[in-house]
Amino acid sequence: MASLPPHLQVSVLIFLKSLATPVVLYSENPMQLYEEMKGLIKAANQAAPKLIEKPGVGPLKRVCFTDTMLMGVALQSDPSVGGSVQSGPPQAGPPQAGPPQGPPPNRPPQGPPVGPPR
């Protein structure tokens, strides 16, 4: 895997059949974990499920699931705090100024119709 800028870290997203959102797992070697998860998906046998337990270095310290529950896996770049694996979800930065308030620029003015009387 290519070197990341110091303000980014890689997390492994684990998609399970019973969950709507993925499990986000931070690992010392995310590419190795990603490849291992792909292998588990390929080798899963519905007749003989295997229990999988993986350690994490972020907010999740351990995660456990059966190989037959694995639907997919992905790598994701996340902002890191201080260049190291953070102990919680990414924090929002200072509030940014939003667009100017008021009607959209291409909207016709509101009010009575303008024109000659009928």
Phi and psi in radians as a Rosetta constraint file:
Dihedral C 1 N 2 CA 2 C 2 CIRCULARHARMONIC -1.157 0.35
Dihedral N 2 CA 2 C 2 N 3 CIRCULARHARMONIC 2.688 0.35
Dihedral C 2 N 3 CA 3 C 3 CIRCULARHARMONIC -1.202 0.35
Dihedral N 3 CA 3 C 3 N 4 CIRCULARHARMONIC 2.398 0.35
Dihedral C 3 N 4 CA 4 C 4 CIRCULARHARMONIC -1.699 0.35
Dihedral N 4 CA 4 C 4 N 5 CIRCULARHARMONIC 2.655 0.35
Dihedral C 4 N 5 CA 5 C 5 CIRCULARHARMONIC -1.032 0.35
Dihedral N 5 CA 5 C 5 N 6 CIRCULARHARMONIC 2.688 0.35
Dihedral C 5 N 6 CA 6 C 6 CIRCULARHARMONIC -1.080 0.35
Dihedral N 6 CA 6 C 6 N 7 CIRCULARHARMONIC -0.361 0.35
Dihedral C 6 N 7 CA 7 C 7 CIRCULARHARMONIC -1.540 0.35
Dihedral N 7 CA 7 C 7 N 8 CIRCULARHARMONIC 0.081 0.35
Dihedral C 7 N 8 CA 8 C 8 CIRCULARHARMONIC -2.087 0.35
Dihedral N 8 CA 8 C 8 N 9 CIRCULARHARMONIC 2.602 0.35
Dihedral C 8 N 9 CA 9 C 9 CIRCULARHARMONIC -2.345 0.35
Dihedral N 9 CA 9 C 9 N 10 CIRCULARHARMONIC 2.853 0.35
Dihedral C 9 N 10 CA 10 C 10 CIRCULARHARMONIC -1.915 0.35
Dihedral N 10 CA 10 C 10 N 11 CIRCULARHARMONIC 2.317 0.35
Dihedral C 10 N 11 CA 11 C 11 CIRCULARHARMONIC -2.020 0.35
Dihedral N 11 CA 11 C 11 N 12 CIRCULARHARMONIC 2.727 0.35
Dihedral C 11 N 12 CA 12 C 12 CIRCULARHARMONIC -1.836 0.35
Dihedral N 12 CA 12 C 12 N 13 CIRCULARHARMONIC 2.158 0.35
Dihedral C 12 N 13 CA 13 C 13 CIRCULARHARMONIC -1.671 0.35
Dihedral N 13 CA 13 C 13 N 14 CIRCULARHARMONIC 2.156 0.35
Dihedral C 13 N 14 CA 14 C 14 CIRCULARHARMONIC -1.944 0.35
Dihedral N 14 CA 14 C 14 N 15 CIRCULARHARMONIC 2.041 0.35
Dihedral C 14 N 15 CA 15 C 15 CIRCULARHARMONIC -1.673 0.35
Dihedral N 15 CA 15 C 15 N 16 CIRCULARHARMONIC 2.127 0.35
Dihedral C 15 N 16 CA 16 C 16 CIRCULARHARMONIC -1.961 0.35
Dihedral N 16 CA 16 C 16 N 17 CIRCULARHARMONIC 2.585 0.35
Dihedral C 16 N 17 CA 17 C 17 CIRCULARHARMONIC -1.006 0.35
Dihedral N 17 CA 17 C 17 N 18 CIRCULARHARMONIC -0.619 0.35
Dihedral C 17 N 18 CA 18 C 18 CIRCULARHARMONIC -1.558 0.35
Dihedral N 18 CA 18 C 18 N 19 CIRCULARHARMONIC -0.043 0.35
Dihedral C 18 N 19 CA 19 C 19 CIRCULARHARMONIC -2.039 0.35
Dihedral N 19 CA 19 C 19 N 20 CIRCULARHARMONIC 2.471 0.35
Dihedral C 19 N 20 CA 20 C 20 CIRCULARHARMONIC -1.370 0.35
Dihedral N 20 CA 20 C 20 N 21 CIRCULARHARMONIC -0.554 0.35
Dihedral C 20 N 21 CA 21 C 21 CIRCULARHARMONIC -1.965 0.35
Dihedral N 21 CA 21 C 21 N 22 CIRCULARHARMONIC 2.689 0.35
Dihedral C 21 N 22 CA 22 C 22 CIRCULARHARMONIC -1.324 0.35
Dihedral N 22 CA 22 C 22 N 23 CIRCULARHARMONIC 2.762 0.35
Dihedral C 22 N 23 CA 23 C 23 CIRCULARHARMONIC -1.467 0.35
Dihedral N 23 CA 23 C 23 N 24 CIRCULARHARMONIC 2.237 0.35
Dihedral C 23 N 24 CA 24 C 24 CIRCULARHARMONIC -1.753 0.35
Dihedral N 24 CA 24 C 24 N 25 CIRCULARHARMONIC 2.061 0.35
Dihedral C 24 N 25 CA 25 C 25 CIRCULARHARMONIC -2.113 0.35
Dihedral N 25 CA 25 C 25 N 26 CIRCULARHARMONIC 2.177 0.35
Dihedral C 25 N 26 CA 26 C 26 CIRCULARHARMONIC -1.644 0.35
Dihedral N 26 CA 26 C 26 N 27 CIRCULARHARMONIC 2.408 0.35
Dihedral C 26 N 27 CA 27 C 27 CIRCULARHARMONIC -2.420 0.35
Dihedral N 27 CA 27 C 27 N 28 CIRCULARHARMONIC 2.688 0.35
Dihedral C 27 N 28 CA 28 C 28 CIRCULARHARMONIC -1.127 0.35
Dihedral N 28 CA 28 C 28 N 29 CIRCULARHARMONIC -0.566 0.35
Dihedral C 28 N 29 CA 29 C 29 CIRCULARHARMONIC -2.290 0.35
Dihedral N 29 CA 29 C 29 N 30 CIRCULARHARMONIC 1.441 0.35
Dihedral C 29 N 30 CA 30 C 30 CIRCULARHARMONIC -1.119 0.35
Dihedral N 30 CA 30 C 30 N 31 CIRCULARHARMONIC -0.588 0.35
Dihedral C 30 N 31 CA 31 C 31 CIRCULARHARMONIC -1.155 0.35
Dihedral N 31 CA 31 C 31 N 32 CIRCULARHARMONIC -0.703 0.35
Dihedral C 31 N 32 CA 32 C 32 CIRCULARHARMONIC -1.117 0.35
Dihedral N 32 CA 32 C 32 N 33 CIRCULARHARMONIC -0.752 0.35
Dihedral C 32 N 33 CA 33 C 33 CIRCULARHARMONIC -1.101 0.35
Dihedral N 33 CA 33 C 33 N 34 CIRCULARHARMONIC -0.725 0.35
Dihedral C 33 N 34 CA 34 C 34 CIRCULARHARMONIC -1.020 0.35
Dihedral N 34 CA 34 C 34 N 35 CIRCULARHARMONIC -0.858 0.35
Dihedral C 34 N 35 CA 35 C 35 CIRCULARHARMONIC -1.112 0.35
Dihedral N 35 CA 35 C 35 N 36 CIRCULARHARMONIC -0.675 0.35
Dihedral C 35 N 36 CA 36 C 36 CIRCULARHARMONIC -1.120 0.35
Dihedral N 36 CA 36 C 36 N 37 CIRCULARHARMONIC -0.733 0.35
Dihedral C 36 N 37 CA 37 C 37 CIRCULARHARMONIC -1.118 0.35
Dihedral N 37 CA 37 C 37 N 38 CIRCULARHARMONIC -0.689 0.35
Dihedral C 37 N 38 CA 38 C 38 CIRCULARHARMONIC -1.048 0.35
Dihedral N 38 CA 38 C 38 N 39 CIRCULARHARMONIC -0.753 0.35
Dihedral C 38 N 39 CA 39 C 39 CIRCULARHARMONIC -1.108 0.35
Dihedral N 39 CA 39 C 39 N 40 CIRCULARHARMONIC -0.677 0.35
Dihedral C 39 N 40 CA 40 C 40 CIRCULARHARMONIC -1.138 0.35
Dihedral N 40 CA 40 C 40 N 41 CIRCULARHARMONIC -0.666 0.35
Dihedral C 40 N 41 CA 41 C 41 CIRCULARHARMONIC -1.103 0.35
Dihedral N 41 CA 41 C 41 N 42 CIRCULARHARMONIC -0.779 0.35
Dihedral C 41 N 42 CA 42 C 42 CIRCULARHARMONIC -1.140 0.35
Dihedral N 42 CA 42 C 42 N 43 CIRCULARHARMONIC -0.638 0.35
Dihedral C 42 N 43 CA 43 C 43 CIRCULARHARMONIC -1.610 0.35
Dihedral N 43 CA 43 C 43 N 44 CIRCULARHARMONIC -0.045 0.35
Dihedral C 43 N 44 CA 44 C 44 CIRCULARHARMONIC -1.054 0.35
Dihedral N 44 CA 44 C 44 N 45 CIRCULARHARMONIC 2.408 0.35
Dihedral C 44 N 45 CA 45 C 45 CIRCULARHARMONIC -2.193 0.35
Dihedral N 45 CA 45 C 45 N 46 CIRCULARHARMONIC 2.006 0.35
Dihedral C 45 N 46 CA 46 C 46 CIRCULARHARMONIC -1.024 0.35
Dihedral N 46 CA 46 C 46 N 47 CIRCULARHARMONIC -0.512 0.35
Dihedral C 46 N 47 CA 47 C 47 CIRCULARHARMONIC -1.339 0.35
Dihedral N 47 CA 47 C 47 N 48 CIRCULARHARMONIC -0.368 0.35
Dihedral C 47 N 48 CA 48 C 48 CIRCULARHARMONIC -2.456 0.35
Dihedral N 48 CA 48 C 48 N 49 CIRCULARHARMONIC 1.292 0.35
Dihedral C 48 N 49 CA 49 C 49 CIRCULARHARMONIC -1.096 0.35
Dihedral N 49 CA 49 C 49 N 50 CIRCULARHARMONIC 2.544 0.35
Dihedral C 49 N 50 CA 50 C 50 CIRCULARHARMONIC -2.017 0.35
Dihedral N 50 CA 50 C 50 N 51 CIRCULARHARMONIC 2.464 0.35
Dihedral C 50 N 51 CA 51 C 51 CIRCULARHARMONIC -1.435 0.35
Dihedral N 51 CA 51 C 51 N 52 CIRCULARHARMONIC 2.234 0.35
Dihedral C 51 N 52 CA 52 C 52 CIRCULARHARMONIC -2.006 0.35
Dihedral N 52 CA 52 C 52 N 53 CIRCULARHARMONIC 2.306 0.35
Dihedral C 52 N 53 CA 53 C 53 CIRCULARHARMONIC -2.252 0.35
Dihedral N 53 CA 53 C 53 N 54 CIRCULARHARMONIC 2.266 0.35
Dihedral C 53 N 54 CA 54 C 54 CIRCULARHARMONIC -2.247 0.35
Dihedral N 54 CA 54 C 54 N 55 CIRCULARHARMONIC 2.406 0.35
Dihedral C 54 N 55 CA 55 C 55 CIRCULARHARMONIC -1.454 0.35
Dihedral N 55 CA 55 C 55 N 56 CIRCULARHARMONIC 2.711 0.35
Dihedral C 55 N 56 CA 56 C 56 CIRCULARHARMONIC -2.235 0.35
Dihedral N 56 CA 56 C 56 N 57 CIRCULARHARMONIC 2.808 0.35
Dihedral C 56 N 57 CA 57 C 57 CIRCULARHARMONIC -2.001 0.35
Dihedral N 57 CA 57 C 57 N 58 CIRCULARHARMONIC 0.093 0.35
Dihedral C 57 N 58 CA 58 C 58 CIRCULARHARMONIC -1.897 0.35
Dihedral N 58 CA 58 C 58 N 59 CIRCULARHARMONIC -2.473 0.35
Dihedral C 58 N 59 CA 59 C 59 CIRCULARHARMONIC -1.080 0.35
Dihedral N 59 CA 59 C 59 N 60 CIRCULARHARMONIC -0.663 0.35
Dihedral C 59 N 60 CA 60 C 60 CIRCULARHARMONIC -1.510 0.35
Dihedral N 60 CA 60 C 60 N 61 CIRCULARHARMONIC 2.063 0.35
Dihedral C 60 N 61 CA 61 C 61 CIRCULARHARMONIC -1.514 0.35
Dihedral N 61 CA 61 C 61 N 62 CIRCULARHARMONIC -0.526 0.35
Dihedral C 61 N 62 CA 62 C 62 CIRCULARHARMONIC -2.641 0.35
Dihedral N 62 CA 62 C 62 N 63 CIRCULARHARMONIC 2.528 0.35
Dihedral C 62 N 63 CA 63 C 63 CIRCULARHARMONIC -2.358 0.35
Dihedral N 63 CA 63 C 63 N 64 CIRCULARHARMONIC 2.496 0.35
Dihedral C 63 N 64 CA 64 C 64 CIRCULARHARMONIC -2.388 0.35
Dihedral N 64 CA 64 C 64 N 65 CIRCULARHARMONIC 2.384 0.35
Dihedral C 64 N 65 CA 65 C 65 CIRCULARHARMONIC -2.832 0.35
Dihedral N 65 CA 65 C 65 N 66 CIRCULARHARMONIC 2.936 0.35
Dihedral C 65 N 66 CA 66 C 66 CIRCULARHARMONIC -1.634 0.35
Dihedral N 66 CA 66 C 66 N 67 CIRCULARHARMONIC 2.625 0.35
Dihedral C 66 N 67 CA 67 C 67 CIRCULARHARMONIC -1.097 0.35
Dihedral N 67 CA 67 C 67 N 68 CIRCULARHARMONIC -0.467 0.35
Dihedral C 67 N 68 CA 68 C 68 CIRCULARHARMONIC -1.333 0.35
Dihedral N 68 CA 68 C 68 N 69 CIRCULARHARMONIC -0.198 0.35
Dihedral C 68 N 69 CA 69 C 69 CIRCULARHARMONIC -1.522 0.35
Dihedral N 69 CA 69 C 69 N 70 CIRCULARHARMONIC -0.206 0.35
Dihedral C 69 N 70 CA 70 C 70 CIRCULARHARMONIC -1.210 0.35
Dihedral N 70 CA 70 C 70 N 71 CIRCULARHARMONIC 2.203 0.35
Dihedral C 70 N 71 CA 71 C 71 CIRCULARHARMONIC -1.858 0.35
Dihedral N 71 CA 71 C 71 N 72 CIRCULARHARMONIC -0.580 0.35
Dihedral C 71 N 72 CA 72 C 72 CIRCULARHARMONIC -3.029 0.35
Dihedral N 72 CA 72 C 72 N 73 CIRCULARHARMONIC 2.990 0.35
Dihedral C 72 N 73 CA 73 C 73 CIRCULARHARMONIC -2.573 0.35
Dihedral N 73 CA 73 C 73 N 74 CIRCULARHARMONIC 2.571 0.35
Dihedral C 73 N 74 CA 74 C 74 CIRCULARHARMONIC -2.573 0.35
Dihedral N 74 CA 74 C 74 N 75 CIRCULARHARMONIC 2.752 0.35
Dihedral C 74 N 75 CA 75 C 75 CIRCULARHARMONIC -1.828 0.35
Dihedral N 75 CA 75 C 75 N 76 CIRCULARHARMONIC 2.451 0.35
Dihedral C 75 N 76 CA 76 C 76 CIRCULARHARMONIC -2.414 0.35
Dihedral N 76 CA 76 C 76 N 77 CIRCULARHARMONIC 2.393 0.35
Dihedral C 76 N 77 CA 77 C 77 CIRCULARHARMONIC -1.512 0.35
Dihedral N 77 CA 77 C 77 N 78 CIRCULARHARMONIC 2.268 0.35
Dihedral C 77 N 78 CA 78 C 78 CIRCULARHARMONIC -2.145 0.35
Dihedral N 78 CA 78 C 78 N 79 CIRCULARHARMONIC 2.616 0.35
Dihedral C 78 N 79 CA 79 C 79 CIRCULARHARMONIC -1.183 0.35
Dihedral N 79 CA 79 C 79 N 80 CIRCULARHARMONIC 2.443 0.35
Dihedral C 79 N 80 CA 80 C 80 CIRCULARHARMONIC -1.926 0.35
Dihedral N 80 CA 80 C 80 N 81 CIRCULARHARMONIC 2.793 0.35
Dihedral C 80 N 81 CA 81 C 81 CIRCULARHARMONIC -1.787 0.35
Dihedral N 81 CA 81 C 81 N 82 CIRCULARHARMONIC 2.062 0.35
Dihedral C 81 N 82 CA 82 C 82 CIRCULARHARMONIC 1.231 0.35
Dihedral N 82 CA 82 C 82 N 83 CIRCULARHARMONIC 0.306 0.35
Dihedral C 82 N 83 CA 83 C 83 CIRCULARHARMONIC 1.357 0.35
Dihedral N 83 CA 83 C 83 N 84 CIRCULARHARMONIC 0.159 0.35
Dihedral C 83 N 84 CA 84 C 84 CIRCULARHARMONIC -2.235 0.35
Dihedral N 84 CA 84 C 84 N 85 CIRCULARHARMONIC 3.004 0.35
Dihedral C 84 N 85 CA 85 C 85 CIRCULARHARMONIC -1.148 0.35
Dihedral N 85 CA 85 C 85 N 86 CIRCULARHARMONIC 2.255 0.35
Dihedral C 85 N 86 CA 86 C 86 CIRCULARHARMONIC -1.475 0.35
Dihedral N 86 CA 86 C 86 N 87 CIRCULARHARMONIC 2.825 0.35
Dihedral C 86 N 87 CA 87 C 87 CIRCULARHARMONIC -1.742 0.35
Dihedral N 87 CA 87 C 87 N 88 CIRCULARHARMONIC 0.277 0.35
Dihedral C 87 N 88 CA 88 C 88 CIRCULARHARMONIC -2.858 0.35
Dihedral N 88 CA 88 C 88 N 89 CIRCULARHARMONIC -3.125 0.35
Dihedral C 88 N 89 CA 89 C 89 CIRCULARHARMONIC -1.165 0.35
Dihedral N 89 CA 89 C 89 N 90 CIRCULARHARMONIC 2.730 0.35
Dihedral C 89 N 90 CA 90 C 90 CIRCULARHARMONIC -0.995 0.35
Dihedral N 90 CA 90 C 90 N 91 CIRCULARHARMONIC 2.415 0.35
Dihedral C 90 N 91 CA 91 C 91 CIRCULARHARMONIC -1.575 0.35
Dihedral N 91 CA 91 C 91 N 92 CIRCULARHARMONIC 2.518 0.35
Dihedral C 91 N 92 CA 92 C 92 CIRCULARHARMONIC -1.271 0.35
Dihedral N 92 CA 92 C 92 N 93 CIRCULARHARMONIC 2.548 0.35
Dihedral C 92 N 93 CA 93 C 93 CIRCULARHARMONIC -1.377 0.35
Dihedral N 93 CA 93 C 93 N 94 CIRCULARHARMONIC -3.019 0.35
Dihedral C 93 N 94 CA 94 C 94 CIRCULARHARMONIC -1.098 0.35
Dihedral N 94 CA 94 C 94 N 95 CIRCULARHARMONIC 2.640 0.35
Dihedral C 94 N 95 CA 95 C 95 CIRCULARHARMONIC -1.047 0.35
Dihedral N 95 CA 95 C 95 N 96 CIRCULARHARMONIC 2.441 0.35
Dihedral C 95 N 96 CA 96 C 96 CIRCULARHARMONIC -1.732 0.35
Dihedral N 96 CA 96 C 96 N 97 CIRCULARHARMONIC 2.593 0.35
Dihedral C 96 N 97 CA 97 C 97 CIRCULARHARMONIC -1.163 0.35
Dihedral N 97 CA 97 C 97 N 98 CIRCULARHARMONIC 2.300 0.35
Dihedral C 97 N 98 CA 98 C 98 CIRCULARHARMONIC -1.536 0.35
Dihedral N 98 CA 98 C 98 N 99 CIRCULARHARMONIC -3.064 0.35
Dihedral C 98 N 99 CA 99 C 99 CIRCULARHARMONIC -1.181 0.35
Dihedral N 99 CA 99 C 99 N 100 CIRCULARHARMONIC 2.729 0.35
Dihedral C 99 N 100 CA 100 C 100 CIRCULARHARMONIC -1.053 0.35
Dihedral N 100 CA 100 C 100 N 101 CIRCULARHARMONIC 2.535 0.35
Dihedral C 100 N 101 CA 101 C 101 CIRCULARHARMONIC -1.408 0.35
Dihedral N 101 CA 101 C 101 N 102 CIRCULARHARMONIC 2.664 0.35
Dihedral C 101 N 102 CA 102 C 102 CIRCULARHARMONIC 2.249 0.35
Dihedral N 102 CA 102 C 102 N 103 CIRCULARHARMONIC 3.140 0.35
Dihedral C 102 N 103 CA 103 C 103 CIRCULARHARMONIC -1.216 0.35
Dihedral N 103 CA 103 C 103 N 104 CIRCULARHARMONIC 2.669 0.35
Dihedral C 103 N 104 CA 104 C 104 CIRCULARHARMONIC -1.025 0.35
Dihedral N 104 CA 104 C 104 N 105 CIRCULARHARMONIC 2.612 0.35
Dihedral C 104 N 105 CA 105 C 105 CIRCULARHARMONIC -1.102 0.35
Dihedral N 105 CA 105 C 105 N 106 CIRCULARHARMONIC -0.486 0.35
Dihedral C 105 N 106 CA 106 C 106 CIRCULARHARMONIC -1.701 0.35
Dihedral N 106 CA 106 C 106 N 107 CIRCULARHARMONIC 0.239 0.35
Dihedral C 106 N 107 CA 107 C 107 CIRCULARHARMONIC -1.566 0.35
Dihedral N 107 CA 107 C 107 N 108 CIRCULARHARMONIC 2.337 0.35
Dihedral C 107 N 108 CA 108 C 108 CIRCULARHARMONIC -1.141 0.35
Dihedral N 108 CA 108 C 108 N 109 CIRCULARHARMONIC 2.621 0.35
Dihedral C 108 N 109 CA 109 C 109 CIRCULARHARMONIC -1.101 0.35
Dihedral N 109 CA 109 C 109 N 110 CIRCULARHARMONIC 2.574 0.35
Dihedral C 109 N 110 CA 110 C 110 CIRCULARHARMONIC -1.538 0.35
Dihedral N 110 CA 110 C 110 N 111 CIRCULARHARMONIC 2.536 0.35
Dihedral C 110 N 111 CA 111 C 111 CIRCULARHARMONIC 2.462 0.35
Dihedral N 111 CA 111 C 111 N 112 CIRCULARHARMONIC -2.999 0.35
Dihedral C 111 N 112 CA 112 C 112 CIRCULARHARMONIC -1.184 0.35
Dihedral N 112 CA 112 C 112 N 113 CIRCULARHARMONIC 2.652 0.35
Dihedral C 112 N 113 CA 113 C 113 CIRCULARHARMONIC -1.084 0.35
Dihedral N 113 CA 113 C 113 N 114 CIRCULARHARMONIC 2.534 0.35
Dihedral C 113 N 114 CA 114 C 114 CIRCULARHARMONIC -1.869 0.35
Dihedral N 114 CA 114 C 114 N 115 CIRCULARHARMONIC 2.331 0.35
Dihedral C 114 N 115 CA 115 C 115 CIRCULARHARMONIC 2.741 0.35
Dihedral N 115 CA 115 C 115 N 116 CIRCULARHARMONIC 3.112 0.35
Dihedral C 115 N 116 CA 116 C 116 CIRCULARHARMONIC -1.182 0.35
Dihedral N 116 CA 116 C 116 N 117 CIRCULARHARMONIC 2.565 0.35
Dihedral C 116 N 117 CA 117 C 117 CIRCULARHARMONIC -1.154 0.35
Dihedral N 117 CA 117 C 117 N 118 CIRCULARHARMONIC 2.675 0.35
